[in-house]
Amino acid sequence: MVKASSSPQSSSDQPIDPSELKGRRFGRVLVKLGKITKEQRDEALKLQRARKEKGQAILLGELLVELGTIEKDDILEALAGQAGLRMVHLDADEIPQAAIDAVPAETANTYQIAPVDFQEEGRRLTVALKSPDNFRAVDDLRLLMGFKVVAVVAPAEEIDAAIQKHYSGGGSSMANMMAELMEDEGLASLKGRGDSIDLEELAGAAEDNKVVRLLNLVLLQAIKDKASDIHFEPFEDEFKMRYRIDGILYEMIPPPKHLALPIVSRVKVMANLDIAERRLPQDGRIELVVNNNPIDLRIAVLPTMFGESVVMRVLDRSNVQLSLDRIGLRDDELEEVRDLIGKPNGIVIVTGPTGSGKTTTLYAALNELNEPKTKILTAEDPVEYDIDGLIQCQINTDQDLTFARLLRSFLRQDPDIILIVEIRDLETAQIAVQASLTGHLVFSTLHTNDAPSSILRLVDLGMETFLLTATIEAIVAQRLVRRICVKCKEEYKPTEEQLMELQLRSADIEGRTFFRGRGCEACNHSGYRGRRAIFEIMKLDDTIRELIMAEASTNVLREEAKKRGMRTLRESGLLTIFEGQSTIDEVVRETIMDE
């Protein structure tokens, strides 16, 4: 049973409305609640000031508890009142089953909340918070679950008891959740109907409690497993769900095929997209705060032969290391990069395939340069991470706001540093060069296999070699290789075939120890947990610039750069193997053989 706090009655014998207490000073709230008199408050405030003068700062509530004037619960009730919330006492044994069923265990455990009441008719969910300032949990619940969420406050120990009693087993597993969905008679009516479901019925299915709980579970599991992407993919006979973890796609238990439309529609509702539009691609964004960590979800919806495919990119800001000394650069590489980004002008290009960490590296560089005396402008598509101090602009092709158009405006904004997330065409490349020649430091990315081949790519776009040699300071290629799981790391002896893939002989590895992951629960039996970056840094000196002017081949540029100290991606990968951080298979998968 949920009991209201024993709040005092007003002169009219009516409970005090928490809205009357919202925003008032703590001492005044306690007086209004009848917990203390005005005289007791004034005396406590006087004592508080006296202690402060002696360097003994203490909160008013703590002081009143120390004096025996109020109880600890009275502090919580007053804090709740300040936030305009009601305080209740929970009896774990008597929480309605409907309320328990409405809140998945993963949600209760993640947000540290307990259900209080659930009204199906109005889709109104009441939850108890441990602290009245946990308002983001309420906002996230509204978004994730689609309910009207009402918050109350309860003592932490009572919420813990409720979670322990009703969700101690960790709640519904994915398998149990899918079984429930298969058995649901209301959702079963969608079978075999394809796109014939009318809009009103579709909107109702998207708001179905079980569909909401499934999406909630999927999102929380993805965040827990540090997945970078969630894929919902329609096929003729099934509806697949996959997570990308550490760059590898893992297939999960698939949702029932007939739930494809409700699931996609639910995602669209959360991202404020048009659920009626199924013929055109749509892009959206969802913002959450989970465990006090801001999470951005980028949504991309693509029409296919058998329905709409959805990819949710998970951008966990707490999981991103925006610091140059934490992205995987070795000491000598870190010194080189810091020297490059410290130049007053020129172009620094970071290259690699999609998902290789290029943007994170550039953010880390900008974060190091981000000072009040430096003006930094970025052109992004889309803006992935908000960084204070940077002026970040997003491309909008619908409004004809292209990279080129944005960059032309940038040059009139008196910047010191410009970030162009990607050079995609000749016009963008030309403006980047123009910006560099007029005294700006420019950062950008390309999609090429390694650093030397970036020159050929820019020439193919139509750039003149003399402009490239006059502006480009360095090209940094990078990849992400998976780290061996530390929980199941073990020694092993590689086979001759494995060594041949790295062009190594038995004599080359004498005295070295190789490691791999055996596979355990911590790494989902993959043997890997987390990733680190490996780099290839090609700095342009006079010799390499002369070769570029002479239109030398990529192989010639590569060999000359190696002679001048460039460590290739394959060589960087070898170092991670010898250090026991990654495996032969992983380095071979992510790097090409040095020619």
MARTORSE-25687 format. One record per residue (C-alpha): x, y, z; residue number from 1. Coordinates in steps of 0.25 Angstrom, whole numbers. Layout:
N
X; Y; Z; NUM
...
// end
This chain:
595
0; 0; 0; 1
5; 14; -3; 2
3; 24; 8; 3
3; 39; 8; 4
13; 45; 17; 5
7; 50; 30; 6
8; 64; 26; 7
1; 74; 35; 8
-13; 80; 32; 9
-15; 94; 29; 10
-25; 102; 37; 11
-36; 97; 28; 12
-32; 83; 31; 13
-28; 80; 16; 14
-14; 74; 13; 15
-4; 85; 8; 16
-3; 85; -7; 17
12; 83; -11; 18
10; 94; -22; 19
9; 104; -10; 20
23; 100; -5; 21
30; 100; -19; 22
42; 109; -19; 23
41; 114; -5; 24
53; 114; 5; 25
56; 101; 12; 26
53; 107; 26; 27
40; 113; 21; 28
35; 100; 15; 29
38; 93; 29; 30
29; 104; 36; 31
18; 103; 25; 32
18; 88; 27; 33
17; 89; 42; 34
30; 82; 45; 35
36; 94; 53; 36
31; 107; 58; 37
36; 121; 53; 38
44; 122; 66; 39
51; 109; 64; 40
55; 113; 50; 41
60; 126; 54; 42
68; 120; 65; 43
74; 109; 56; 44
78; 120; 46; 45
85; 128; 56; 46
92; 116; 61; 47
96; 112; 46; 48
102; 126; 44; 49
110; 125; 57; 50
116; 111; 52; 51
119; 117; 38; 52
127; 128; 44; 53
135; 117; 52; 54
137; 110; 39; 55
127; 99; 42; 56
117; 100; 30; 57
105; 91; 32; 58
92; 90; 25; 59
79; 95; 32; 60
72; 81; 31; 61
85; 74; 37; 62
85; 84; 48; 63
71; 82; 52; 64
72; 67; 52; 65
85; 69; 61; 66
77; 77; 70; 67
66; 67; 71; 68
55; 76; 65; 69
52; 68; 53; 70
54; 54; 47; 71
62; 51; 34; 72
49; 48; 27; 73
45; 62; 30; 74
57; 67; 22; 75
52; 58; 10; 76
38; 63; 11; 77
42; 78; 11; 78
52; 76; -1; 79
40; 69; -8; 80
32; 81; -5; 81
42; 91; -10; 82
41; 83; -24; 83
26; 83; -24; 84
25; 68; -21; 85
18; 60; -11; 86
25; 50; -2; 87
19; 36; 1; 88
23; 24; 8; 89
23; 11; 1; 90
19; -3; 5; 91
26; -12; -5; 92
16; -23; -2; 93
4; -15; -7; 94
9; -8; -19; 95
-2; -11; -30; 96
2; -22; -40; 97
-2; -13; -52; 98
9; -3; -47; 99
20; -13; -46; 100
17; -19; -60; 101
17; -5; -66; 102
31; -2; -61; 103
42; -12; -67; 104
52; -17; -57; 105
64; -11; -65; 106
57; 3; -64; 107
54; 2; -49; 108
69; -2; -47; 109
75; 8; -56; 110
67; 20; -51; 111
66; 15; -37; 112
51; 17; -36; 113
39; 9; -31; 114
25; 8; -38; 115
14; 14; -29; 116
2; 13; -38; 117
-3; 11; -52; 118
-16; 15; -59; 119
-17; 8; -72; 120
-29; 17; -77; 121
-21; 30; -76; 122
-7; 23; -78; 123
-3; 30; -65; 124
9; 24; -57; 125
13; 29; -43; 126
27; 26; -39; 127
35; 29; -26; 128
48; 36; -27; 129
59; 35; -16; 130
62; 50; -19; 131
53; 61; -24; 132
64; 66; -33; 133
64; 54; -41; 134
55; 60; -51; 135
62; 55; -64; 136
58; 41; -60; 137
43; 46; -61; 138
46; 52; -75; 139
53; 40; -80; 140
42; 31; -75; 141
32; 39; -82; 142
40; 38; -95; 143
44; 23; -94; 144
30; 18; -89; 145
20; 28; -95; 146
13; 29; -82; 147
8; 42; -74; 148
18; 41; -63; 149
15; 47; -49; 150
26; 47; -39; 151
26; 46; -24; 152
37; 45; -14; 153
39; 33; -4; 154
50; 29; 5; 155
62; 22; -2; 156
61; 10; 7; 157
47; 8; 3; 158
50; 9; -11; 159
61; -1; -10; 160
52; -11; -3; 161
42; -9; -14; 162
53; -11; -25; 163
58; -23; -17; 164
45; -30; -16; 165
39; -28; -30; 166
52; -27; -39; 167
63; -34; -31; 168
64; -44; -43; 169
68; -33; -52; 170
54; -34; -59; 171
50; -39; -72; 172
60; -44; -81; 173
60; -42; -96; 174
55; -56; -98; 175
44; -54; -88; 176
40; -41; -94; 177
39; -47; -108; 178
31; -59; -103; 179
21; -49; -97; 180
20; -41; -110; 181
17; -54; -117; 182
6; -58; -108; 183
-1; -44; -108; 184
-14; -46; -114; 185
-16; -31; -117; 186
-3; -30; -125; 187
-6; -43; -132; 188
-17; -37; -140; 189
-6; -30; -148; 190
-1; -43; -154; 191
-2; -44; -169; 192
-7; -30; -171; 193
6; -23; -176; 194
4; -9; -179; 195
-11; -9; -178; 196
-12; -5; -164; 197
-19; 9; -163; 198
-12; 20; -157; 199
-20; 21; -144; 200
-18; 6; -141; 201
-3; 7; -144; 202
-2; 19; -134; 203
-9; 10; -124; 204
0; -1; -126; 205
12; 8; -125; 206
7; 12; -111; 207
5; -2; -107; 208
11; -5; -93; 209
18; -17; -98; 210
24; -10; -110; 211
29; 1; -101; 212
35; -8; -91; 213
42; -15; -103; 214
48; -3; -108; 215
52; 1; -94; 216
59; -12; -91; 217
66; -11; -105; 218
72; 3; -102; 219
76; 0; -88; 220
83; -13; -92; 221
90; -6; -103; 222
95; 5; -94; 223
99; -6; -84; 224
107; -14; -94; 225
113; -1; -100; 226
107; -3; -114; 227
110; 7; -124; 228
98; 4; -133; 229
84; -3; -132; 230
79; -9; -145; 231
64; -13; -148; 232
64; -19; -161; 233
52; -24; -169; 234
53; -37; -178; 235
42; -45; -185; 236
40; -55; -174; 237
46; -48; -162; 238
50; -36; -154; 239
64; -36; -150; 240
70; -28; -138; 241
85; -26; -138; 242
95; -18; -128; 243
109; -13; -133; 244
118; -15; -121; 245
133; -11; -123; 246
131; -10; -138; 247
125; -24; -140; 248
110; -27; -142; 249
103; -37; -133; 250
90; -43; -136; 251
80; -42; -124; 252
67; -50; -122; 253
58; -45; -133; 254
45; -38; -130; 255
32; -45; -137; 256
31; -41; -151; 257
17; -35; -149; 258
23; -25; -139; 259
32; -18; -150; 260
22; -7; -152; 261
19; -4; -138; 262
33; -4; -134; 263
38; 5; -145; 264
26; 14; -142; 265
30; 15; -127; 266
44; 19; -131; 267
38; 30; -140; 268
29; 35; -129; 269
41; 36; -120; 270
49; 43; -130; 271
37; 53; -134; 272
37; 47; -148; 273
24; 45; -157; 274
19; 31; -155; 275
10; 32; -167; 276
22; 34; -177; 277
27; 20; -181; 278
32; 23; -195; 279
44; 33; -192; 280
56; 33; -183; 281
55; 40; -170; 282
65; 45; -160; 283
63; 49; -145; 284
69; 50; -131; 285
66; 45; -117; 286
72; 51; -105; 287
73; 43; -92; 288
80; 43; -79; 289
83; 29; -73; 290
90; 28; -60; 291
93; 43; -60; 292
100; 41; -74; 293
95; 48; -86; 294
92; 39; -97; 295
89; 44; -112; 296
82; 34; -121; 297
83; 38; -136; 298
71; 31; -144; 299
72; 28; -158; 300
59; 21; -165; 301
61; 15; -179; 302
49; 9; -187; 303
53; -5; -193; 304
46; -16; -201; 305
40; -22; -188; 306
38; -10; -179; 307
46; 1; -173; 308
60; -2; -167; 309
64; 6; -155; 310
78; 9; -150; 311
80; 16; -136; 312
94; 21; -134; 313
96; 22; -119; 314
105; 34; -115; 315
109; 32; -101; 316
117; 45; -97; 317
122; 38; -84; 318
128; 27; -92; 319
136; 36; -102; 320
150; 41; -98; 321
151; 55; -103; 322
166; 56; -99; 323
178; 54; -108; 324
185; 46; -98; 325
174; 36; -96; 326
170; 32; -110; 327
182; 22; -112; 328
193; 31; -118; 329
207; 26; -114; 330
216; 36; -107; 331
224; 39; -120; 332
211; 40; -128; 333
205; 49; -117; 334
216; 59; -119; 335
215; 59; -134; 336
200; 62; -133; 337
202; 73; -123; 338
212; 79; -132; 339
203; 79; -144; 340
191; 84; -137; 341
199; 96; -131; 342
202; 101; -145; 343
196; 115; -148; 344
191; 110; -162; 345
190; 99; -171; 346
181; 86; -173; 347
182; 74; -165; 348
174; 62; -170; 349
169; 50; -163; 350
166; 38; -172; 351
159; 24; -170; 352
146; 17; -173; 353
133; 20; -166; 354
133; 16; -151; 355
149; 17; -150; 356
148; 28; -139; 357
152; 40; -148; 358
142; 50; -143; 359
146; 46; -128; 360
161; 49; -131; 361
157; 63; -137; 362
148; 66; -125; 363
160; 62; -116; 364
169; 72; -124; 365
159; 83; -123; 366
156; 81; -109; 367
171; 83; -106; 368
171; 96; -114; 369
158; 101; -108; 370
162; 113; -101; 371
156; 127; -99; 372
166; 133; -108; 373
163; 124; -120; 374
151; 124; -128; 375
147; 110; -134; 376
136; 108; -144; 377
131; 94; -148; 378
123; 89; -160; 379
117; 76; -157; 380
106; 66; -163; 381
101; 64; -152; 382
107; 70; -139; 383
110; 58; -131; 384
115; 64; -118; 385
112; 78; -112; 386
125; 84; -107; 387
125; 97; -99; 388
133; 108; -106; 389
132; 103; -120; 390
122; 109; -130; 391
116; 97; -137; 392
108; 97; -149; 393
100; 86; -156; 394
98; 84; -170; 395
84; 85; -176; 396
83; 80; -190; 397
68; 83; -190; 398
71; 97; -188; 399
82; 97; -198; 400
92; 99; -186; 401
104; 91; -191; 402
118; 90; -186; 403
123; 99; -197; 404
112; 110; -194; 405
115; 109; -179; 406
130; 110; -181; 407
128; 122; -189; 408
121; 129; -178; 409
131; 123; -168; 410
142; 132; -174; 411
134; 144; -171; 412
133; 140; -156; 413
148; 143; -153; 414
151; 129; -148; 415
165; 123; -144; 416
162; 109; -146; 417
151; 102; -155; 418
147; 88; -155; 419
140; 82; -167; 420
135; 68; -163; 421
137; 63; -178; 422
143; 67; -191; 423
133; 61; -201; 424
134; 70; -213; 425
144; 79; -221; 426
137; 92; -216; 427
138; 88; -201; 428
153; 84; -203; 429
156; 98; -211; 430
149; 106; -199; 431
157; 98; -189; 432
170; 101; -197; 433
166; 116; -198; 434
164; 116; -183; 435
177; 111; -180; 436
184; 120; -190; 437
178; 132; -183; 438
184; 128; -169; 439
174; 118; -163; 440
177; 104; -157; 441
167; 94; -164; 442
163; 80; -159; 443
156; 71; -168; 444
154; 56; -171; 445
154; 47; -184; 446
150; 33; -186; 447
163; 26; -191; 448
170; 13; -188; 449
183; 20; -183; 450
190; 33; -182; 451
198; 33; -195; 452
185; 29; -203; 453
178; 42; -198; 454
187; 50; -208; 455
182; 43; -220; 456
168; 44; -215; 457
169; 59; -214; 458
175; 60; -228; 459
164; 51; -233; 460
154; 62; -227; 461
161; 72; -236; 462
171; 79; -227; 463
184; 84; -233; 464
196; 78; -227; 465
203; 91; -224; 466
191; 95; -215; 467
192; 82; -208; 468
207; 84; -205; 469
205; 98; -201; 470
194; 95; -190; 471
194; 81; -185; 472
203; 79; -173; 473
200; 64; -170; 474
190; 53; -172; 475
187; 44; -161; 476
181; 30; -164; 477
174; 22; -153; 478
167; 9; -150; 479
160; 3; -137; 480
165; -10; -133; 481
158; -18; -122; 482
165; -20; -109; 483
166; -34; -103; 484
157; -36; -91; 485
165; -35; -78; 486
155; -44; -71; 487
158; -56; -80; 488
172; -52; -86; 489
181; -64; -88; 490
195; -67; -94; 491
195; -76; -107; 492
205; -79; -118; 493
201; -74; -132; 494
201; -84; -144; 495
210; -82; -156; 496
198; -78; -164; 497
195; -67; -155; 498
209; -62; -155; 499
210; -62; -170; 500
198; -53; -170; 501
207; -43; -163; 502
219; -46; -172; 503
226; -51; -159; 504
235; -64; -157; 505
237; -72; -145; 506
251; -65; -143; 507
244; -51; -143; 508
236; -54; -131; 509
246; -61; -122; 510
244; -57; -108; 511
231; -51; -110; 512
218; -55; -103; 513
204; -55; -111; 514
191; -53; -104; 515
176; -56; -108; 516
162; -55; -101; 517
157; -69; -97; 518
142; -63; -96; 519
134; -60; -84; 520
121; -54; -79; 521
128; -40; -78; 522
131; -40; -93; 523
119; -47; -98; 524
128; -59; -101; 525
135; -51; -112; 526
149; -50; -105; 527
149; -35; -107; 528
144; -23; -99; 529
146; -9; -104; 530
155; -3; -115; 531
167; 5; -117; 532
172; 13; -128; 533
184; 11; -137; 534
190; 22; -145; 535
199; 25; -157; 536
204; 39; -158; 537
210; 44; -171; 538
216; 58; -170; 539
218; 66; -182; 540
233; 71; -183; 541
240; 77; -195; 542
244; 63; -201; 543
229; 58; -200; 544
224; 71; -206; 545
234; 70; -218; 546
229; 55; -220; 547
214; 60; -220; 548
217; 71; -230; 549
224; 61; -239; 550
211; 53; -238; 551
218; 41; -231; 552
210; 28; -229; 553
204; 25; -216; 554
214; 13; -214; 555
225; 23; -216; 556
219; 33; -206; 557
217; 22; -196; 558
232; 17; -197; 559
238; 31; -196; 560
229; 34; -184; 561
233; 21; -177; 562
248; 24; -180; 563
245; 38; -173; 564
240; 31; -160; 565
225; 28; -163; 566
220; 16; -155; 567
209; 9; -164; 568
196; 4; -159; 569
201; -10; -160; 570
213; -7; -152; 571
205; 0; -141; 572
196; -12; -141; 573
208; -21; -139; 574
212; -12; -127; 575
198; -14; -120; 576
200; -30; -122; 577
214; -30; -116; 578
208; -21; -104; 579
197; -32; -102; 580
186; -22; -105; 581
180; -28; -118; 582
181; -41; -126; 583
187; -45; -140; 584
173; -47; -145; 585
168; -34; -141; 586
180; -26; -147; 587
180; -34; -160; 588
165; -31; -161; 589
166; -16; -159; 590
179; -13; -167; 591
185; -16; -181; 592
198; -22; -184; 593
210; -13; -185; 594
215; -13; -200; 595
// end
